[in-house]
Amino acid sequence: MRVQLVELLNWARNRKILATVLVMLTLSIGILIGTGIPGRVVTATKVIAGNGATPLAIPDPVQLSGTFASIVNKVEPAVVNISTTQVIERRRVPHRVPRGQQDPFQDFFDRFFDTPEQGPKAERSLGSGVIVDPKGYILTNNHVVEQATKIQVQLHGESAKYTAKVIGSDEETDLAVIKIETSKPLPTAKLGNSDGVQVGDWVLAIGSPFGLQATVTAGIISAKDRGNISNRQFQRFLQTDAAINPGNSGGPLVDMAGQVIGINTAIITGSRGYEGVGFALPSNTAITVYNQLATTGRVTRGSIGVSFTEERSNNAITLKELGAPYGIAIESVEPKSPADKAGVKAGDVITAVNGHPVHSGNDLVNPIVSTPIGGKVRINYVHDHQQKEATLTVEDRAKVFPDRVSHNGGPSGETGPVEFGIHVEDLTPERASRAGMEGMRGAVVTEVEPASFGDDIDARRGDVIAEVNHEGVASAAEFRRALAKLKAGQNVVLKVLRRVDSEHVHTLYLAGVVPSDQQQ
């Protein structure tokens, strides 16, 4: 009996040890599953004490397609923001302020100075561009930089702005080439062959819509060879539904190979914003124009002196009546032009150029404008239902149509020395007393020229400049001497006393970097 009791106790003890081992093993496996196995998301089941909520677990990141991102990383460093300033003359009108809203300090300057705010005004606009040469050559739209007094370029990821000059522009295609000077090679984008683009291809538009730098939108090519968007003969567009808005002008349209296949130029909209219809100049057009602008500053196009309207000139009924199976019917021939000298008349139908059939306006125009001035082209045409052939010498289109061809902007170089644009006079004790600045010394700003360095740093008429880079200024002459010491690229800080109301004078610090074209 005693032996049986001992055996029973031993069996119970062993069973308890085995149960404890099993419990510990189970807990260990649970801990390993919960914390030791990577790549698994474990659903939390423990209830948070007090409110009954179940905690959320952070899952592992999911790697989505990186196609767009890799293209953007490749091209975006070459896309720049372009800001331009144009000085507009304003009509002088009396300065009137409703009674009760007069600013005593403003009134002081209205009475003692010639109300310069009624003079020139600076208008500013934004656009985009793409760097195509590491030396600082940038391709953009002509309308982005046209008539600009000052052009500034901001590189991707940088806050500094570079002053640019126009190398050349072409109104016919709305393209321009500008250049900035830098001490380092710049990232560039590669231009592709736009002839290989197909309707339905994915594209990305990169630029600065509404001034929002480095904005990327995606879409597809909606149509090719889209004409009749403008009055320009040489504008045939790629159409896209990638979002293009004001400020995108001049930026690149990029294919899935990371190549620029268009320069974003125009939109059709009833709201001034994106409505799904945007247009880009094909890269092949841009390359041809760029090569001429970068080397000579202007675009030269060949001509034989004929005019036509494509919608009427290749009408099937018209061609049949004129005795031609296809071609372009000529509406007028410029006197003394190559076509006139060869005997081509209005009403003739040109059916081939250099042996290639003519089915559209491009088939007629492209081989002629691409022929060097003085080169020869061979045309086949129908005259009075008879087939004829002629060899013509191509002439400069600007000379053949002097009254109709838009002016090609040549190299403008620098627009000339630009002053700091801050006009000052001595802050005499009498003026200080009238302005409520008794005891203060400095140079009082009487005028800030639009689009000047002073305008850029927000200097204002009525400011009293007390220091230039910590150097005290007690008169207008001292202010001018302090400016004369500054060099291009140098930081400059003006300590300014500004009257904000009838009781308070604030001390401000206006800072900027002297541009390379600043001279005093």
VOSEMI-224439 format. One record per residue (C-alpha): residue in three letters; z, x, y; residue number from 1. Coordinates in steps of 0.02 Angstrom, whole numbers. Example, Ala and Ser with C-alpha at 12.3 -4.5 7.8 and 13.67 -1.06 7.14 Angstrom:
<bakes>
["ALA", [390, 615, -225], 1] ["SER", [357, 684, -53], 2] 
</bakes>
This chain:
<bakes>
["MET", [0, 0, 0], 1] ["ARG", [43, 140, 118], 2] ["VAL", [-118, 231, 75], 3] ["GLN", [-219, 76, 115], 4] ["LEU", [-131, 59, 283], 5] ["VAL", [-170, 240, 329], 6] ["GLU", [-352, 218, 282], 7] ["LEU", [-363, 60, 387], 8] ["LEU", [-290, 151, 539], 9] ["ASN", [-411, 295, 517], 10] ["TRP", [-557, 175, 506], 11] ["ALA", [-503, 85, 666], 12] ["ARG", [-480, 250, 758], 13] ["ASN", [-653, 309, 706], 14] ["ARG", [-730, 143, 755], 15] ["LYS", [-649, 154, 930], 16] ["ILE", [-714, 331, 954], 17] ["LEU", [-889, 277, 900], 18] ["ALA", [-884, 129, 1021], 19] ["THR", [-830, 243, 1163], 20] ["VAL", [-971, 364, 1124], 21] ["LEU", [-1097, 222, 1121], 22] ["VAL", [-1037, 157, 1290], 23] ["MET", [-1046, 329, 1370], 24] ["LEU", [-1219, 358, 1298], 25] ["THR", [-1281, 192, 1365], 26] ["LEU", [-1213, 231, 1540], 27] ["SER", [-1293, 403, 1538], 28] ["ILE", [-1463, 331, 1489], 29] ["GLY", [-1448, 203, 1628], 30] ["ILE", [-1409, 336, 1757], 31] ["LEU", [-1557, 440, 1700], 32] ["ILE", [-1674, 292, 1708], 33] ["GLY", [-1613, 245, 1882], 34] ["THR", [-1615, 416, 1962], 35] ["GLY", [-1699, 546, 1856], 36] ["ILE", [-1874, 480, 1819], 37] ["PRO", [-1998, 506, 1962], 38] ["GLY", [-2141, 385, 2004], 39] ["ARG", [-2045, 229, 1952], 40] ["VAL", [-1985, 91, 2068], 41] ["VAL", [-1821, 22, 2004], 42] ["THR", [-1778, -155, 2056], 43] ["ALA", [-1604, -163, 2129], 44] ["THR", [-1495, -294, 2049], 45] ["LYS", [-1327, -252, 2124], 46] ["VAL", [-1273, -384, 2248], 47] ["ILE", [-1213, -320, 2417], 48] ["ALA", [-1033, -368, 2435], 49] ["GLY", [-994, -499, 2563], 50] ["ASN", [-1163, -584, 2595], 51] ["GLY", [-1252, -600, 2430], 52] ["ALA", [-1411, -508, 2485], 53] ["THR", [-1509, -396, 2368], 54] ["PRO", [-1548, -222, 2437], 55] ["LEU", [-1730, -170, 2455], 56] ["ALA", [-1800, -14, 2376], 57] ["ILE", [-1927, 101, 2463], 58] ["PRO", [-2079, 121, 2350], 59] ["ASP", [-2179, 280, 2331], 60] ["PRO", [-2323, 301, 2456], 61] ["VAL", [-2490, 230, 2400], 62] ["GLN", [-2640, 344, 2432], 63] ["LEU", [-2780, 234, 2500], 64] ["SER", [-2960, 288, 2526], 65] ["GLY", [-2964, 433, 2649], 66] ["THR", [-3151, 426, 2688], 67] ["PHE", [-3134, 363, 2867], 68] ["ALA", [-2983, 474, 2902], 69] ["SER", [-3072, 632, 2843], 70] ["ILE", [-3222, 592, 2954], 71] ["VAL", [-3111, 559, 3105], 72] ["ASN", [-3015, 722, 3077], 73] ["LYS", [-3181, 813, 3073], 74] ["VAL", [-3265, 735, 3226], 75] ["GLU", [-3126, 677, 3342], 76] ["PRO", [-3080, 851, 3409], 77] ["ALA", [-3256, 860, 3485], 78] ["VAL", [-3242, 693, 3576], 79] ["VAL", [-3185, 702, 3757], 80] ["ASN", [-3125, 583, 3891], 81] ["ILE", [-3225, 588, 4052], 82] ["SER", [-3156, 525, 4217], 83] ["THR", [-3264, 521, 4372], 84] ["THR", [-3234, 488, 4555], 85] ["GLN", [-3359, 423, 4680], 86] ["VAL", [-3322, 414, 4866], 87] ["ILE", [-3380, 250, 4944], 88] ["GLU", [-3394, 223, 5131], 89] ["ARG", [-3300, 67, 5189], 90] ["ARG", [-3335, -40, 5342], 91] ["ARG", [-3205, -15, 5476], 92] ["VAL", [-3101, -170, 5508], 93] ["PRO", [-2944, -195, 5612], 94] ["HIS", [-2784, -162, 5515], 95] ["ARG", [-2683, -322, 5518], 96] ["VAL", [-2522, -357, 5426], 97] ["PRO", [-2440, -532, 5423], 98] ["ARG", [-2293, -547, 5541], 99] ["GLY", [-2129, -505, 5455], 100] ["GLN", [-2213, -384, 5331], 101] ["GLN", [-2244, -237, 5448], 102] ["ASP", [-2189, -65, 5390], 103] ["PRO", [-2119, 29, 5542], 104] ["PHE", [-2177, 197, 5474], 105] ["GLN", [-2350, 126, 5435], 106] ["ASP", [-2357, 55, 5610], 107] ["PHE", [-2313, 227, 5679], 108] ["PHE", [-2466, 303, 5596], 109] ["ASP", [-2579, 158, 5641], 110] ["ARG", [-2538, 188, 5824], 111] ["PHE", [-2541, 377, 5826], 112] ["PHE", [-2684, 409, 5704], 113] ["ASP", [-2854, 332, 5670], 114] ["THR", [-2807, 219, 5522], 115] ["PRO", [-2897, 327, 5394], 116] ["GLU", [-2872, 198, 5257], 117] ["GLN", [-3020, 107, 5334], 118] ["GLY", [-3133, 258, 5301], 119] ["PRO", [-3202, 320, 5135], 120] ["LYS", [-3130, 252, 4974], 121] ["ALA", [-3126, 333, 4802], 122] ["GLU", [-3187, 229, 4657], 123] ["ARG", [-3144, 293, 4483], 124] ["SER", [-3220, 257, 4314], 125] ["LEU", [-3195, 315, 4135], 126] ["GLY", [-3312, 361, 3995], 127] ["SER", [-3329, 471, 3843], 128] ["GLY", [-3431, 620, 3785], 129] ["VAL", [-3457, 732, 3636], 130] ["ILE", [-3455, 922, 3634], 131] ["VAL", [-3614, 989, 3554], 132] ["ASP", [-3598, 1174, 3599], 133] ["PRO", [-3439, 1280, 3586], 134] ["LYS", [-3480, 1352, 3758], 135] ["GLY", [-3431, 1186, 3837], 136] ["TYR", [-3593, 1085, 3840], 137] ["ILE", [-3557, 899, 3826], 138] ["LEU", [-3679, 756, 3792], 139] ["THR", [-3639, 589, 3877], 140] ["ASN", [-3722, 443, 3967], 141] ["ASN", [-3806, 464, 4135], 142] ["HIS", [-3720, 308, 4201], 143] ["VAL", [-3550, 387, 4164], 144] ["VAL", [-3579, 533, 4284], 145] ["GLU", [-3713, 464, 4401], 146] ["GLN", [-3671, 488, 4587], 147] ["ALA", [-3499, 556, 4543], 148] ["THR", [-3414, 660, 4676], 149] ["LYS", [-3300, 738, 4545], 150] ["ILE", [-3309, 742, 4355], 151] ["GLN", [-3156, 786, 4252], 152] ["VAL", [-3150, 812, 4064], 153] ["GLN", [-2996, 796, 3955], 154] ["LEU", [-3006, 876, 3783], 155] ["HIS", [-2934, 795, 3629], 156] ["GLY", [-2746, 824, 3616], 157] ["GLU", [-2733, 909, 3786], 158] ["SER", [-2661, 843, 3949], 159] ["ALA", [-2751, 966, 4063], 160] ["LYS", [-2916, 914, 4143], 161] ["TYR", [-3068, 1025, 4168], 162] ["THR", [-3189, 1005, 4312], 163] ["ALA", [-3366, 981, 4247], 164] ["LYS", [-3536, 1007, 4325], 165] ["VAL", [-3696, 912, 4284], 166] ["ILE", [-3827, 1020, 4199], 167] ["GLY", [-3958, 883, 4201], 168] ["SER", [-3982, 696, 4177], 169] ["ASP", [-4118, 578, 4119], 170] ["GLU", [-4118, 400, 4185], 171] ["GLU", [-4256, 346, 4064], 172] ["THR", [-4140, 366, 3914], 173] ["ASP", [-3974, 358, 4010], 174] ["LEU", [-3920, 527, 3943], 175] ["ALA", [-3840, 673, 4034], 176] ["VAL", [-3777, 848, 3994], 177] ["ILE", [-3621, 914, 4080], 178] ["LYS", [-3528, 1078, 4058], 179] ["ILE", [-3350, 1139, 4074], 180] ["GLU", [-3288, 1318, 4083], 181] ["THR", [-3154, 1370, 3958], 182] ["SER", [-3085, 1534, 3894], 183] ["LYS", [-3101, 1482, 3712], 184] ["PRO", [-3238, 1413, 3598], 185] ["LEU", [-3229, 1224, 3585], 186] ["PRO", [-3243, 1115, 3429], 187] ["THR", [-3413, 1033, 3411], 188] ["ALA", [-3489, 884, 3323], 189] ["LYS", [-3648, 899, 3221], 190] ["LEU", [-3793, 785, 3266], 191] ["GLY", [-3882, 707, 3117], 192] ["ASN", [-4055, 634, 3089], 193] ["SER", [-4053, 453, 3148], 194] ["ASP", [-4216, 414, 3056], 195] ["GLY", [-4117, 413, 2894], 196] ["VAL", [-3999, 275, 2951], 197] ["GLN", [-4016, 108, 2862], 198] ["VAL", [-3962, -66, 2914], 199] ["GLY", [-3796, -99, 2829], 200] ["ASP", [-3735, 82, 2833], 201] ["TRP", [-3553, 108, 2882], 202] ["VAL", [-3525, 192, 3051], 203] ["LEU", [-3377, 240, 3161], 204] ["ALA", [-3374, 232, 3352], 205] ["ILE", [-3257, 358, 3437], 206] ["GLY", [-3214, 360, 3621], 207] ["SER", [-3098, 303, 3760], 208] ["PRO", [-3117, 114, 3783], 209] ["PHE", [-3018, 56, 3935], 210] ["GLY", [-2955, 235, 3952], 211] ["LEU", [-2870, 232, 3781], 212] ["GLN", [-2916, 407, 3723], 213] ["ALA", [-2960, 446, 3542], 214] ["THR", [-2992, 267, 3488], 215] ["VAL", [-3088, 240, 3326], 216] ["THR", [-3175, 79, 3272], 217] ["ALA", [-3278, 43, 3116], 218] ["GLY", [-3429, -65, 3080], 219] ["ILE", [-3604, -60, 3012], 220] ["ILE", [-3779, -33, 3077], 221] ["SER", [-3837, -208, 3122], 222] ["ALA", [-4016, -166, 3170], 223] ["LYS", [-4132, -20, 3208], 224] ["ASP", [-4263, 13, 3341], 225] ["ARG", [-4192, -124, 3452], 226] ["GLY", [-4291, -136, 3614], 227] ["ASN", [-4291, -253, 3764], 228] ["ILE", [-4106, -216, 3798], 229] ["SER", [-4145, -132, 3964], 230] ["ASN", [-4295, -102, 4075], 231] ["ARG", [-4313, 77, 4012], 232] ["GLN", [-4469, 113, 3911], 233] ["PHE", [-4389, 253, 3811], 234] ["GLN", [-4232, 162, 3758], 235] ["ARG", [-4242, 103, 3577], 236] ["PHE", [-4067, 73, 3509], 237] ["LEU", [-3967, 72, 3350], 238] ["GLN", [-3869, -91, 3352], 239] ["THR", [-3693, -94, 3279], 240] ["ASP", [-3546, -214, 3263], 241] ["ALA", [-3420, -72, 3277], 242] ["ALA", [-3312, -119, 3427], 243] ["ILE", [-3383, -39, 3585], 244] ["ASN", [-3300, -76, 3752], 245] ["PRO", [-3306, -8, 3931], 246] ["GLY", [-3255, 174, 3919], 247] ["ASN", [-3343, 201, 3752], 248] ["SER", [-3503, 247, 3845], 249] ["GLY", [-3559, 422, 3801], 250] ["GLY", [-3454, 433, 3643], 251] ["PRO", [-3526, 464, 3471], 252] ["LEU", [-3578, 342, 3335], 253] ["VAL", [-3541, 433, 3172], 254] ["ASP", [-3607, 407, 2995], 255] ["MET", [-3512, 431, 2832], 256] ["ALA", [-3571, 611, 2822], 257] ["GLY", [-3473, 647, 2981], 258] ["GLN", [-3633, 672, 3083], 259] ["VAL", [-3669, 596, 3253], 260] ["ILE", [-3817, 478, 3233], 261] ["GLY", [-3804, 393, 3403], 262] ["ILE", [-3731, 400, 3579], 263] ["ASN", [-3643, 236, 3623], 264] ["THR", [-3727, 167, 3778], 265] ["ALA", [-3723, -22, 3803], 266] ["ILE", [-3654, -189, 3747], 267] ["ILE", [-3708, -369, 3763], 268] ["THR", [-3560, -475, 3815], 269] ["GLY", [-3512, -627, 3916], 270] ["SER", [-3334, -567, 3942], 271] ["ARG", [-3358, -380, 3983], 272] ["GLY", [-3277, -343, 3816], 273] ["TYR", [-3320, -326, 3632], 274] ["GLU", [-3419, -470, 3557], 275] ["GLY", [-3493, -382, 3406], 276] ["VAL", [-3655, -320, 3484], 277] ["GLY", [-3661, -137, 3536], 278] ["PHE", [-3802, -13, 3558], 279] ["ALA", [-3818, 175, 3535], 280] ["LEU", [-3961, 294, 3579], 281] ["PRO", [-4022, 371, 3415], 282] ["SER", [-3973, 552, 3390], 283] ["ASN", [-4155, 606, 3372], 284] ["THR", [-4187, 543, 3549], 285] ["ALA", [-4028, 627, 3610], 286] ["ILE", [-4075, 794, 3531], 287] ["THR", [-4247, 794, 3613], 288] ["VAL", [-4175, 751, 3783], 289] ["TYR", [-4029, 872, 3767], 290] ["ASN", [-4141, 1020, 3726], 291] ["GLN", [-4242, 994, 3885], 292] ["LEU", [-4092, 958, 3997], 293] ["ALA", [-3994, 1108, 3933], 294] ["THR", [-4138, 1229, 3961], 295] ["THR", [-4229, 1163, 4115], 296] ["GLY", [-4113, 1030, 4188], 297] ["ARG", [-4246, 894, 4178], 298] ["VAL", [-4351, 799, 4052], 299] ["THR", [-4540, 815, 4057], 300] ["ARG", [-4642, 682, 3966], 301] ["GLY", [-4826, 677, 3933], 302] ["SER", [-4941, 532, 3981], 303] ["ILE", [-5123, 480, 3973], 304] ["GLY", [-5103, 347, 4109], 305] ["VAL", [-5108, 181, 4016], 306] ["SER", [-4989, 33, 4033], 307] ["PHE", [-4952, -111, 3916], 308] ["THR", [-4823, -243, 3874], 309] ["GLU", [-4785, -236, 3689], 310] ["GLU", [-4747, -422, 3669], 311] ["ARG", [-4920, -465, 3734], 312] ["SER", [-5018, -311, 3687], 313] ["ASN", [-5002, -323, 3498], 314] ["ASN", [-5019, -511, 3484], 315] ["ALA", [-5127, -549, 3331], 316] ["ILE", [-5233, -680, 3420], 317] ["THR", [-5265, -565, 3568], 318] ["LEU", [-5314, -420, 3456], 319] ["LYS", [-5432, -530, 3356], 320] ["GLU", [-5520, -589, 3514], 321] ["LEU", [-5540, -408, 3571], 322] ["GLY", [-5614, -359, 3403], 323] ["ALA", [-5472, -251, 3337], 324] ["PRO", [-5378, -275, 3172], 325] ["TYR", [-5221, -197, 3245], 326] ["GLY", [-5167, -87, 3390], 327] ["ILE", [-5105, -99, 3569], 328] ["ALA", [-5208, -187, 3703], 329] ["ILE", [-5210, -91, 3867], 330] ["GLU", [-5166, -194, 4022], 331] ["SER", [-5202, -63, 4155], 332] ["VAL", [-5266, 115, 4174], 333] ["GLU", [-5200, 227, 4312], 334] ["PRO", [-5341, 293, 4425], 335] ["LYS", [-5385, 478, 4398], 336] ["SER", [-5274, 484, 4243], 337] ["PRO", [-5330, 564, 4078], 338] ["ALA", [-5372, 392, 4008], 339] ["ASP", [-5473, 346, 4162], 340] ["LYS", [-5570, 510, 4154], 341] ["ALA", [-5609, 476, 3970], 342] ["GLY", [-5679, 303, 4008], 343] ["VAL", [-5537, 197, 3937], 344] ["LYS", [-5529, 27, 4023], 345] ["ALA", [-5406, -116, 4037], 346] ["GLY", [-5437, -232, 3890], 347] ["ASP", [-5474, -91, 3768], 348] ["VAL", [-5367, -80, 3611], 349] ["ILE", [-5299, 89, 3555], 350] ["THR", [-5292, 87, 3365], 351] ["ALA", [-5244, 268, 3322], 352] ["VAL", [-5171, 427, 3398], 353] ["ASN", [-5209, 593, 3312], 354] ["GLY", [-5270, 497, 3159], 355] ["HIS", [-5110, 394, 3139], 356] ["PRO", [-5129, 203, 3152], 357] ["VAL", [-5048, 116, 3302], 358] ["HIS", [-4952, -40, 3254], 359] ["SER", [-4818, -35, 3390], 360] ["GLY", [-4785, 35, 3562], 361] ["ASN", [-4688, 180, 3486], 362] ["ASP", [-4838, 227, 3379], 363] ["LEU", [-4937, 248, 3539], 364] ["VAL", [-4807, 323, 3655], 365] ["ASN", [-4709, 444, 3545], 366] ["PRO", [-4848, 565, 3497], 367] ["ILE", [-4908, 572, 3677], 368] ["VAL", [-4739, 604, 3762], 369] ["SER", [-4698, 737, 3633], 370] ["THR", [-4860, 831, 3665], 371] ["PRO", [-4837, 979, 3784], 372] ["ILE", [-4912, 958, 3957], 373] ["GLY", [-5091, 1020, 3948], 374] ["GLY", [-5102, 985, 3761], 375] ["LYS", [-5234, 876, 3681], 376] ["VAL", [-5222, 707, 3593], 377] ["ARG", [-5360, 614, 3502], 378] ["ILE", [-5365, 425, 3517], 379] ["ASN", [-5468, 292, 3429], 380] ["TYR", [-5496, 132, 3526], 381] ["VAL", [-5600, -26, 3528], 382] ["HIS", [-5707, -60, 3681], 383] ["ASP", [-5811, -220, 3687], 384] ["HIS", [-5791, -240, 3497], 385] ["GLN", [-5855, -62, 3469], 386] ["GLN", [-5757, 81, 3391], 387] ["LYS", [-5740, 233, 3504], 388] ["GLU", [-5652, 401, 3501], 389] ["ALA", [-5595, 517, 3640], 390] ["THR", [-5496, 678, 3661], 391] ["LEU", [-5380, 678, 3814], 392] ["THR", [-5278, 812, 3902], 393] ["VAL", [-5097, 757, 3920], 394] ["GLU", [-5024, 765, 4097], 395] ["ASP", [-4848, 755, 4168], 396] ["ARG", [-4795, 574, 4170], 397] ["ALA", [-4700, 600, 4334], 398] ["LYS", [-4866, 648, 4416], 399] ["VAL", [-4971, 513, 4333], 400] ["PHE", [-4847, 376, 4383], 401] ["PRO", [-4760, 449, 4538], 402] ["ASP", [-4703, 279, 4602], 403] ["ARG", [-4636, 212, 4438], 404] ["VAL", [-4553, 356, 4350], 405] ["SER", [-4365, 371, 4378], 406] ["HIS", [-4304, 532, 4456], 407] ["ASN", [-4238, 654, 4328], 408] ["GLY", [-4081, 736, 4391], 409] ["GLY", [-4100, 923, 4389], 410] ["PRO", [-3961, 1049, 4386], 411] ["SER", [-3838, 1003, 4519], 412] ["GLY", [-3727, 1156, 4500], 413] ["GLU", [-3563, 1140, 4589], 414] ["THR", [-3554, 1004, 4719], 415] ["GLY", [-3490, 1134, 4841], 416] ["PRO", [-3315, 1191, 4884], 417] ["VAL", [-3188, 1052, 4873], 418] ["GLU", [-3041, 1066, 4990], 419] ["PHE", [-2865, 1014, 4946], 420] ["GLY", [-2902, 861, 5050], 421] ["ILE", [-2732, 855, 5136], 422] ["HIS", [-2744, 847, 5325], 423] ["VAL", [-2582, 888, 5415], 424] ["GLU", [-2509, 906, 5588], 425] ["ASP", [-2343, 972, 5653], 426] ["LEU", [-2195, 856, 5633], 427] ["THR", [-2137, 871, 5814], 428] ["PRO", [-1962, 813, 5863], 429] ["GLU", [-2041, 664, 5952], 430] ["ARG", [-2140, 611, 5799], 431] ["ALA", [-1988, 637, 5687], 432] ["SER", [-1884, 528, 5802], 433] ["ARG", [-2015, 389, 5805], 434] ["ALA", [-2028, 395, 5614], 435] ["GLY", [-1840, 393, 5585], 436] ["MET", [-1838, 572, 5520], 437] ["GLU", [-1734, 653, 5655], 438] ["GLY", [-1691, 835, 5622], 439] ["MET", [-1819, 857, 5485], 440] ["ARG", [-1952, 993, 5486], 441] ["GLY", [-2118, 1010, 5399], 442] ["ALA", [-2302, 965, 5403], 443] ["VAL", [-2339, 779, 5416], 444] ["VAL", [-2489, 715, 5316], 445] ["THR", [-2610, 622, 5428], 446] ["GLU", [-2749, 593, 5300], 447] ["VAL", [-2783, 617, 5114], 448] ["GLU", [-2966, 628, 5070], 449] ["PRO", [-3025, 522, 4923], 450] ["ALA", [-3061, 615, 4761], 451] ["SER", [-2972, 770, 4825], 452] ["PHE", [-2833, 873, 4748], 453] ["GLY", [-2711, 788, 4866], 454] ["ASP", [-2769, 618, 4807], 455] ["ASP", [-2749, 671, 4626], 456] ["ILE", [-2565, 720, 4649], 457] ["ASP", [-2531, 559, 4748], 458] ["ALA", [-2501, 636, 4919], 459] ["ARG", [-2496, 497, 5049], 460] ["ARG", [-2520, 479, 5234], 461] ["GLY", [-2349, 494, 5316], 462] ["ASP", [-2277, 615, 5188], 463] ["VAL", [-2185, 762, 5264], 464] ["ILE", [-2218, 921, 5164], 465] ["ALA", [-2063, 1031, 5169], 466] ["GLU", [-2104, 1161, 5035], 467] ["VAL", [-2251, 1232, 4937], 468] ["ASN", [-2193, 1314, 4774], 469] ["HIS", [-2017, 1332, 4847], 470] ["GLU", [-2084, 1415, 5004], 471] ["GLY", [-2021, 1326, 5158], 472] ["VAL", [-2149, 1241, 5271], 473] ["ALA", [-2100, 1208, 5453], 474] ["SER", [-2273, 1176, 5527], 475] ["ALA", [-2453, 1133, 5487], 476] ["ALA", [-2501, 1317, 5504], 477] ["GLU", [-2370, 1371, 5378], 478] ["PHE", [-2431, 1237, 5257], 479] ["ARG", [-2610, 1302, 5269], 480] ["ARG", [-2553, 1482, 5243], 481] ["ALA", [-2456, 1430, 5088], 482] ["LEU", [-2609, 1344, 5016], 483] ["ALA", [-2718, 1495, 5052], 484] ["LYS", [-2610, 1597, 4932], 485] ["LEU", [-2645, 1481, 4784], 486] ["LYS", [-2771, 1529, 4651], 487] ["ALA", [-2876, 1428, 4531], 488] ["GLY", [-2776, 1371, 4380], 489] ["GLN", [-2609, 1400, 4464], 490] ["ASN", [-2472, 1270, 4460], 491] ["VAL", [-2424, 1200, 4629], 492] ["VAL", [-2272, 1093, 4674], 493] ["LEU", [-2254, 1012, 4845], 494] ["LYS", [-2082, 957, 4903], 495] ["VAL", [-2115, 797, 5001], 496] ["LEU", [-2006, 685, 5108], 497] ["ARG", [-2070, 506, 5100], 498] ["ARG", [-2009, 358, 5200], 499] ["VAL", [-2003, 210, 5078], 500] ["ASP", [-1930, 81, 5197], 501] ["SER", [-1844, 69, 5364], 502] ["GLU", [-1683, 149, 5299], 503] ["HIS", [-1722, 266, 5156], 504] ["VAL", [-1810, 433, 5143], 505] ["HIS", [-1843, 497, 4967], 506] ["THR", [-1869, 677, 4914], 507] ["LEU", [-2016, 690, 4794], 508] ["TYR", [-2100, 833, 4702], 509] ["LEU", [-2289, 816, 4684], 510] ["ALA", [-2359, 935, 4552], 511] ["GLY", [-2531, 984, 4493], 512] ["VAL", [-2644, 1125, 4437], 513] ["VAL", [-2766, 1198, 4563], 514] ["PRO", [-2941, 1165, 4490], 515] ["SER", [-3068, 1304, 4480], 516] ["ASP", [-3173, 1232, 4621], 517] ["GLN", [-3029, 1214, 4745], 518] ["GLN", [-3041, 1317, 4903], 519] ["GLN", [-2950, 1304, 5068], 520] 
</bakes>
